[in-house]
Amino acid sequence: MRRLSNTFLMAALLFASAMLWARTSDGRSVSSNQIGFYRVPLACPAARNLGCGSGAKPVLLALQKKDTIQEAWLDHPGTTLAIVWNKGVGFNSRTAELQSVAEERGISLHELMGAQRDEKLKSFKSRKGWYRGAEVDQLSEEEAMVIADRLIRRAATKAPTIAGKAEKLKLAVSQVIREQLTGCTSTECRDNCHKKLVGIARKELNDDEFNALIEAEKLGPRPVGDEQ
């Protein structure tokens, strides 16, 4: 019986030890105490349950430049930030670093504790659905597809024949939108992307379909009414 109890005790200790560690993207082990999880408002307003790549990228890159931080990640919904702190960085230093980025970027950061933190830690260890730095361009690609699909569905309510051209059109339009989301920092760039979109529509659509798509674009990228 004593041998059996010792076996269970050893198993419990090994399990607890394993829970103390996670790994960085380059395979280095870190204590889970070095990882903080923070609720952030970086969800995409144009696509439900999706992080905003263009909004998140400057935040992640700014955090990554900090000497106190090894890595900064955003989850797929854009609601949680994971930060791998360097060993020995205390609570006050963490708070100061986060406050400076929050003020600079105009966002809020609230640390998750208890069961919420434990849940995020389990998810983070696999890195599935987490994005670091420029990887959030993948979220922008998803967002572009959602917006393109929404514009085409809007247009189809006015010009139903556009539905037969939807797949090809969606791919072309989403590429332009992705370019705008990931690369545009000026009005001139956004205007050029609009011209590209108009050029695609003019090439692929008849007059009624073209006008319907342009009108759909004027409503903006975000959902209107009960749109998904």
GIGI-V252540 format. One record per residue. N is the residue number from 1. RES is the residue in one small letter. PHI is phi as a letter, one per 40 degrees, with the letter a starting at -180 (* if undefined). D_CENTER is the distance of its C-alpha to the mean C-alpha in whole Angstrom. Layout:
n->N res->RES phi->PHI d_center->D_CENTER
n->N res->RES phi->PHI d_center->D_CENTER
//
This chain:
n->1 res->m phi->* d_center->52
n->2 res->r phi->c d_center->51
n->3 res->r phi->c d_center->50
n->4 res->l phi->c d_center->48
n->5 res->s phi->c d_center->46
n->6 res->n phi->c d_center->46
n->7 res->t phi->c d_center->44
n->8 res->f phi->c d_center->42
n->9 res->l phi->c d_center->41
n->10 res->m phi->c d_center->40
n->11 res->a phi->c d_center->38
n->12 res->a phi->c d_center->36
n->13 res->l phi->c d_center->36
n->14 res->l phi->c d_center->35
n->15 res->f phi->c d_center->32
n->16 res->a phi->c d_center->31
n->17 res->s phi->c d_center->31
n->18 res->a phi->c d_center->29
n->19 res->m phi->c d_center->26
n->20 res->l phi->c d_center->27
n->21 res->w phi->b d_center->25
n->22 res->a phi->b d_center->22
n->23 res->r phi->b d_center->21
n->24 res->t phi->c d_center->19
n->25 res->s phi->c d_center->17
n->26 res->d phi->c d_center->21
n->27 res->g phi->g d_center->23
n->28 res->r phi->c d_center->24
n->29 res->s phi->c d_center->25
n->30 res->v phi->b d_center->24
n->31 res->s phi->c d_center->25
n->32 res->s phi->c d_center->23
n->33 res->n phi->c d_center->24
n->34 res->q phi->c d_center->22
n->35 res->i phi->b d_center->19
n->36 res->g phi->b d_center->18
n->37 res->f phi->b d_center->15
n->38 res->y phi->b d_center->14
n->39 res->r phi->c d_center->13
n->40 res->v phi->b d_center->11
n->41 res->p phi->c d_center->11
n->42 res->l phi->b d_center->7
n->43 res->a phi->c d_center->7
n->44 res->c phi->c d_center->8
n->45 res->p phi->c d_center->12
n->46 res->a phi->c d_center->12
n->47 res->a phi->a d_center->11
n->48 res->r phi->c d_center->11
n->49 res->n phi->g d_center->9
n->50 res->l phi->a d_center->6
n->51 res->g phi->c d_center->3
n->52 res->c phi->c d_center->5
n->53 res->g phi->c d_center->5
n->54 res->s phi->c d_center->8
n->55 res->g phi->c d_center->8
n->56 res->a phi->c d_center->7
n->57 res->k phi->d d_center->8
n->58 res->p phi->c d_center->12
n->59 res->v phi->c d_center->11
n->60 res->l phi->c d_center->10
n->61 res->l phi->c d_center->13
n->62 res->a phi->c d_center->16
n->63 res->l phi->c d_center->15
n->64 res->q phi->c d_center->16
n->65 res->k phi->c d_center->19
n->66 res->k phi->c d_center->21
n->67 res->d phi->c d_center->23
n->68 res->t phi->c d_center->23
n->69 res->i phi->b d_center->19
n->70 res->q phi->c d_center->19
n->71 res->e phi->a d_center->15
n->72 res->a phi->b d_center->12
n->73 res->w phi->b d_center->9
n->74 res->l phi->b d_center->6
n->75 res->d phi->c d_center->6
n->76 res->h phi->d d_center->5
n->77 res->p phi->c d_center->6
n->78 res->g phi->g d_center->5
n->79 res->t phi->b d_center->8
n->80 res->t phi->b d_center->9
n->81 res->l phi->b d_center->10
n->82 res->a phi->b d_center->12
n->83 res->i phi->b d_center->15
n->84 res->v phi->c d_center->17
n->85 res->w phi->c d_center->20
n->86 res->n phi->c d_center->23
n->87 res->k phi->d d_center->26
n->88 res->g phi->g d_center->29
n->89 res->v phi->c d_center->26
n->90 res->g phi->c d_center->28
n->91 res->f phi->d d_center->26
n->92 res->n phi->c d_center->28
n->93 res->s phi->c d_center->26
n->94 res->r phi->c d_center->23
n->95 res->t phi->c d_center->23
n->96 res->a phi->c d_center->24
n->97 res->e phi->c d_center->21
n->98 res->l phi->c d_center->19
n->99 res->q phi->c d_center->21
n->100 res->s phi->c d_center->21
n->101 res->v phi->c d_center->18
n->102 res->a phi->c d_center->17
n->103 res->e phi->c d_center->20
n->104 res->e phi->c d_center->19
n->105 res->r phi->c d_center->16
n->106 res->g phi->g d_center->17
n->107 res->i phi->b d_center->15
n->108 res->s phi->b d_center->16
n->109 res->l phi->b d_center->16
n->110 res->h phi->b d_center->17
n->111 res->e phi->c d_center->18
n->112 res->l phi->c d_center->18
n->113 res->m phi->b d_center->22
n->114 res->g phi->g d_center->24
n->115 res->a phi->c d_center->23
n->116 res->q phi->c d_center->19
n->117 res->r phi->c d_center->19
n->118 res->d phi->d d_center->21
n->119 res->e phi->c d_center->18
n->120 res->k phi->c d_center->15
n->121 res->l phi->c d_center->17
n->122 res->k phi->c d_center->19
n->123 res->s phi->c d_center->15
n->124 res->f phi->c d_center->14
n->125 res->k phi->c d_center->17
n->126 res->s phi->c d_center->17
n->127 res->r phi->g d_center->13
n->128 res->k phi->c d_center->12
n->129 res->g phi->g d_center->9
n->130 res->w phi->b d_center->8
n->131 res->y phi->b d_center->7
n->132 res->r phi->b d_center->9
n->133 res->g phi->f d_center->10
n->134 res->a phi->c d_center->10
n->135 res->e phi->c d_center->9
n->136 res->v phi->c d_center->5
n->137 res->d phi->c d_center->8
n->138 res->q phi->c d_center->8
n->139 res->l phi->c d_center->5
n->140 res->s phi->c d_center->8
n->141 res->e phi->c d_center->10
n->142 res->e phi->c d_center->10
n->143 res->e phi->c d_center->9
n->144 res->a phi->c d_center->13
n->145 res->m phi->c d_center->14
n->146 res->v phi->c d_center->14
n->147 res->i phi->c d_center->15
n->148 res->a phi->c d_center->18
n->149 res->d phi->c d_center->19
n->150 res->r phi->c d_center->19
n->151 res->l phi->c d_center->22
n->152 res->i phi->c d_center->24
n->153 res->r phi->c d_center->24
n->154 res->r phi->c d_center->25
n->155 res->a phi->c d_center->28
n->156 res->a phi->c d_center->29
n->157 res->t phi->c d_center->30
n->158 res->k phi->c d_center->33
n->159 res->a phi->b d_center->33
n->160 res->p phi->d d_center->33
n->161 res->t phi->c d_center->34
n->162 res->i phi->c d_center->31
n->163 res->a phi->d d_center->29
n->164 res->g phi->c d_center->31
n->165 res->k phi->b d_center->30
n->166 res->a phi->c d_center->26
n->167 res->e phi->c d_center->25
n->168 res->k phi->c d_center->26
n->169 res->l phi->c d_center->25
n->170 res->k phi->c d_center->21
n->171 res->l phi->c d_center->21
n->172 res->a phi->c d_center->22
n->173 res->v phi->c d_center->21
n->174 res->s phi->c d_center->17
n->175 res->q phi->c d_center->18
n->176 res->v phi->c d_center->19
n->177 res->i phi->c d_center->16
n->178 res->r phi->c d_center->14
n->179 res->e phi->d d_center->16
n->180 res->q phi->c d_center->16
n->181 res->l phi->c d_center->12
n->182 res->t phi->c d_center->12
n->183 res->g phi->b d_center->16
n->184 res->c phi->c d_center->18
n->185 res->t phi->b d_center->19
n->186 res->s phi->b d_center->22
n->187 res->t phi->c d_center->24
n->188 res->e phi->c d_center->26
n->189 res->c phi->c d_center->23
n->190 res->r phi->c d_center->21
n->191 res->d phi->c d_center->25
n->192 res->n phi->c d_center->25
n->193 res->c phi->c d_center->22
n->194 res->h phi->c d_center->24
n->195 res->k phi->c d_center->27
n->196 res->k phi->c d_center->26
n->197 res->l phi->c d_center->24
n->198 res->v phi->c d_center->28
n->199 res->g phi->c d_center->30
n->200 res->i phi->c d_center->28
n->201 res->a phi->c d_center->29
n->202 res->r phi->c d_center->32
n->203 res->k phi->c d_center->33
n->204 res->e phi->c d_center->32
n->205 res->l phi->b d_center->33
n->206 res->n phi->c d_center->36
n->207 res->d phi->c d_center->37
n->208 res->d phi->c d_center->36
n->209 res->e phi->c d_center->33
n->210 res->f phi->c d_center->32
n->211 res->n phi->c d_center->33
n->212 res->a phi->c d_center->31
n->213 res->l phi->c d_center->27
n->214 res->i phi->c d_center->28
n->215 res->e phi->c d_center->29
n->216 res->a phi->c d_center->26
n->217 res->e phi->c d_center->24
n->218 res->k phi->c d_center->25
n->219 res->l phi->c d_center->24
n->220 res->g phi->g d_center->21
n->221 res->p phi->c d_center->17
n->222 res->r phi->c d_center->17
n->223 res->p phi->c d_center->18
n->224 res->v phi->b d_center->22
n->225 res->g phi->g d_center->24
n->226 res->d phi->c d_center->23
n->227 res->e phi->c d_center->21
n->228 res->q phi->c d_center->18
//
